[in-house]
């Protein structure tokens, strides 16, 4: 098996174990633990040592890991991605009897999911439960681990115009069936059993639907693969492994390990605007950098100097050109799957990339032998935004928006190229291994 396919399989295994943002962070923690990182707590003092690696979480759905350099810190080099994916959140008191023989679950959309692919799929339910245990309140992960629900489509015989396009409404068209009438009142017990707790212990829950379909490598030459949650777990997986590889590779030495504080950030709630205590629009990153500053003994001005010398990769997937809708893509900048890391541009600053940051990243990739390609939106079809421009409002450093090219973004089952995860991991590793120096004349040396 070649390295491209093995990396794809490893990614799909990570995704299959990560049915919610809370599971994503738990699995990232395990990878960092295995690599020797030490867990820190926000509500306890930190004592950081040169050459050591650490991570801290917030809300169990966001995480920042970092390595302290062995010598004097000259900059921060940061990679950011996000743990959440568009889905449907289970509402409070979710069970509703319908048509005398069904129990449906009351849900609301989370983020901007592509609606139609959610029909007629086996759906699991996962997230976290908040329980009372020996007079303390704590959270536990919950995953049904099996299909519990399905959103049934309406037969074409009952809606002859369905293939002509229809506006779908969550409250009337997208409620999942949970069981027949005999299942009424069992939802809490089913989820309690999934978390190995009793229903009476449950005081709250953050639960989401997820696609139970298994990932698949496909194509005439196995050049494509499909999986839930490629946006953005493809970049989460690549960035976590890149930092672990960099931190533990004893053959890598020199400027980057001596002089750069290397960070891997995984934020929650990107799909709903990032405006939460654990999102990119929060103080999480600035809080962590401030505590690193204190431990490094830097003055406030010294910290500002480091920030001015720093660099960020904002890693969130981009759109591959669609074979059936070429007209939706830019006439020139049309990324393809397996074509390399996508650099994303936006004149209206939906992405943070500018000519300087793009050039720095291209240079790093070129030296490492990693292909890159460009993405811009069709000028008449404005796209969405991502992490970089939001976090830049709190930590203003040069940034470039990057991602892997994919199809069916925001669907429950997305498609990418089998080469791209390894390309991304290699590009991120090369970024950590390269000290980006800002010179007195504002030029850069890498």
Rosetta blueprint (number, residue, H / E / L):
1 X L
2 X L
3 X H
4 X H
5 X H
6 X H
7 X H
8 X H
9 X H
10 X H
11 X H
12 X H
13 X H
14 X H
15 X H
16 X H
17 X L
18 X L
19 X L
20 X L
21 X H
22 X H
23 X H
24 X H
25 X H
26 X H
27 X H
28 X H
29 X H
30 X H
31 X H
32 X H
33 X H
34 X H
35 X L
36 X L
37 X L
38 X E
39 X E
40 X E
41 X L
42 X L
43 X L
44 X L
45 X L
46 X L
47 X L
48 X L
49 X L
50 X L
51 X L
52 X L
53 X E
54 X E
55 X E
56 X E
57 X E
58 X E
59 X L
60 X L
61 X L
62 X E
63 X E
64 X E
65 X E
66 X E
67 X E
68 X L
69 X L
70 X L
71 X L
72 X L
73 X L
74 X L
75 X E
76 X E
77 X E
78 X E
79 X E
80 X E
81 X E
82 X E
83 X L
84 X L
85 X L
86 X L
87 X E
88 X E
89 X E
90 X E
91 X E
92 X E
93 X E
94 X E
95 X E
96 X E
97 X E
98 X E
99 X L
100 X L
101 X L
102 X E
103 X E
104 X E
105 X E
106 X E
107 X E
108 X E
109 X E
110 X E
111 X L
112 X L
113 X L
114 X L
115 X L
116 X H
117 X H
118 X H
119 X E
120 X L
121 X L
122 X L
123 X E
124 X E
125 X E
126 X E
127 X E
128 X E
129 X E
130 X E
131 X E
132 X E
133 X E
134 X L
135 X L
136 X E
137 X E
138 X E
139 X E
140 X E
141 X E
142 X E
143 X E
144 X L
145 X L
146 X L
147 X L
148 X L
149 X E
150 X E
151 X E
152 X L
153 X L
154 X L
155 X L
156 X H
157 X H
158 X H
159 X L
160 X L
161 X L
162 X H
163 X H
164 X H
165 X L
166 X L
167 X L
168 X L
169 X L
170 X H
171 X H
172 X H
173 X H
174 X L
175 X L
176 X E
177 X E
178 X E
179 X E
180 X E
181 X H
182 X H
183 X H
184 X L
185 X L
186 X L
187 X H
188 X H
189 X H
190 X H
191 X H
192 X H
193 X H
194 X H
195 X L
196 X L
197 X L
198 X L
199 X H
200 X H
201 X H
202 X E
203 X E
204 X E
205 X E
206 X E
207 X E
208 X E
209 X E
210 X E
211 X E
212 X L
213 X L
214 X L
215 X L
216 X E
217 X E
218 X E
219 X L
220 X L
221 X L
222 X L
223 X L
224 X E
225 X E
226 X E
227 X E
228 X L
229 X L
230 X H
231 X H
232 X H
233 X H
234 X H
235 X H
236 X H
237 X H
238 X H
239 X H
240 X H
241 X H
242 X H
243 X H
244 X H
245 X H
246 X H
247 X H
248 X H
249 X L
250 X L
251 X L
252 X L
253 X L
254 X L
255 X H
256 X H
257 X H
258 X H
259 X H
260 X E
261 X E
262 X E
263 X E
264 X E
265 X E
266 X E
267 X E
268 X L
269 X L
270 X H
271 X H
272 X H
273 X L
274 X L
275 X L
276 X L
277 X L
278 X L
279 X L
280 X L
281 X L
282 X L
283 X L
284 X H
285 X H
286 X H
287 X H
288 X H
289 X H
290 X H
291 X H
292 X H
293 X H
294 X H
295 X H
296 X H
297 X L
298 X L
299 X L
300 X H
301 X H
302 X H
303 X H
304 X H
305 X H
306 X H
307 X H
308 X H
309 X L
310 X L
311 X E
312 X E
313 X E
314 X E
315 X E
316 X L
317 X L
318 X E
319 X E
320 X L
321 X L
322 X L
323 X L
324 X L
325 X L
326 X H
327 X H
328 X H
329 X E
330 X L
331 X L
332 X L
333 X L
334 X L
335 X L
336 X L
337 X L
338 X L
339 X L
340 X L
341 X E
342 X E
343 X E
344 X E
345 X E
346 X L
347 X L
348 X L
349 X L
350 X L
351 X L
352 X L
353 X L
354 X L
355 X H
356 X H
357 X H
358 X H
359 X H
360 X H
361 X H
362 X H
363 X H
364 X H
365 X H
366 X H
367 X H
368 X H
369 X L
370 X L
371 X L
372 X E
373 X E
374 X E
375 X E
376 X E
377 X E
378 X L
379 X L
380 X L
381 X L
382 X L
383 X L
384 X L
385 X L
386 X L
387 X H
388 X H
389 X H
390 X H
391 X H
392 X L
393 X L
394 X L
395 X L
396 X L
397 X L
398 X E
399 X E
400 X E
401 X E
402 X E
403 X E
404 X L
405 X E
406 X E
407 X E
408 X L
409 X L
410 X L
411 X L
412 X L
413 X L
414 X E
415 X E
416 X E
417 X E
418 X L
419 X L
420 X H
421 X H
422 X H
423 X H
424 X H
425 X H
426 X H
427 X H
428 X H
429 X H
430 X H
431 X H
432 X H
433 X H
434 X L
435 X L
436 X L
437 X E
438 X E
439 X L
440 X L
441 X L
442 X L
443 X L
444 X E
445 X E
446 X L
